[in-house]
Amino acid sequence: MKAFELRQLSDAELLKRIQDERESLSNLRFQKVIGQLENPIKVRLVRRDIARMCSILRERSIKKVSVQAEPTEKTE
């Protein structure tokens, strides 16, 4: 999935997708070990998708912290 599509999802949806993709990665690794994996590049793509989603969540958390940490301007 593309990054701009993932950015449209909420944090909860991203966390759910990360969980689903990790389960998928586990299944792919199992298939690889027993020799049933037809497309070994799929493992790499799933890992990259997980990393992309984690990066987006991290960007959002950093943005929230930086917005909260900004000092408010006082007018005299």
N, C-alpha and C positions, 0 to 999 in steps of 0.2 A: 504494500500500500504506500502511496506517496505521502510525503510529509505534510503537504498542504491539506490533504484529506484527513490526516490524523489530527491536525491542529483544530479541526472543526468539532472534534469529539470532546465530551466533558472528561474531567479527571476520572470519574467513576467508570466511564466507558473504556477509557484507556487502560485502567487497571484490570478490568475484566478481559480486555483483549490480550494484555500481557500474560495474564494467567492462562488463557486459552492457547496462546502461542507457545508458552513454555511446556504445556502438556503435549502439544503437537511436536515440539522439538524432542521431547522425551520419546515419543512414539517413533519418530524418524530415526533417532539414534538406535533404538531397539531393532528396527527393521534393518538398519545398516549392519548391525552385529550379526544378525541371523541370515544376512545375505538376500533379503527381499526388497531392498530399496532400489527402485528403478532409476531414480534421478538423484544422484548424490549432491548435486548443486542445491537442491531444495533445503538441505540442512543449513547451508550458508545463508540462503535468502531468509529463512525463518530467524536465524540469529541476528541478522541485520535489521529485520523488522522489529524485533524485540528491543534492540539497542536504540533504534529510531524513536520508539514509543517512550522508552525510559528517558531519552534526551529531552523530549518534549515536556514530559512531566517535570524534569529537573529545571528546565528553562522557566516553567510556570512558577515553581516554588521559589526560585531565585528572584523572579519578578515581584512576587508577593512580598517577600522579605524586604526588597529594596524600596518598594512603595511604602511599606510600613516604617522603614527606617529614615525616610526623608524628613528633615526638619520642616516644620511649618513656619511660614513667614509671619512675623508679627508686625502689624501696622501701628504706628504710634500717633 
